[in-house]
Amino acid sequence: MIRLENVTVRRGATEVLRDLSIQIPAGRITAVVRRSGAGKTTLIHLLNGLIAPF
């Protein structure tokens, strides 16, 4: 299981993700679909441990 609760990520002075809460059960295939600039890549970097939440 992947669980994030009230996570905020900043890039410089910009909040890219604000108060994000998500729960993904083990073995589940999940797609993240939003417009360009919505923070999809930042979310993947957060889940991979490449960046830390604020």
N, C-alpha and C positions, 0 to 999 in steps of 0.2 A: 504494500500500500504506500502510496505517495500522499502526503498531507502537508499542506501549507496553510497557515492561519494568520490572517492580518499582516501579510508581508508587503513591505514597501521597498522599492528599488529606485535609486536615483542615479542618473547619469549627469554629472555636473550639478547644475541647479534645477534640473528638470526631473520631476517624479515620473518615471516611465511606467511603473506599476504601483498602485496605491491601494492599500488594504485588501490585497488579493487573498482570497481563501479558496482552496481547491482540494478535492479529495478524489484520488484515482485508485480504484481497487486493483490489486495485483492481477495480472493476466489480462487486463482490459486494454483494448485498442482504443486510443483516444485521439481525436483530431482537434487542433486549435485553429479556428478560422475567424479572422477579423480583417479589417481594412489595413492598408499599408500604414506603418507607424504606430500600431496599436500595442506593441510590446511582445509580439510572438517570439521573436528571436531572443529577447531579454529573458522571457520565461524559460526557454530551452536552456540558455546559459545558466540560469539560476538552478534549474533541476540537475544540470550536469556538474554543478559545483564550480563553474568558471567564474562566477561572480557571487558576492555575498549580499544578503538582504540588508537594508538599512535599519 
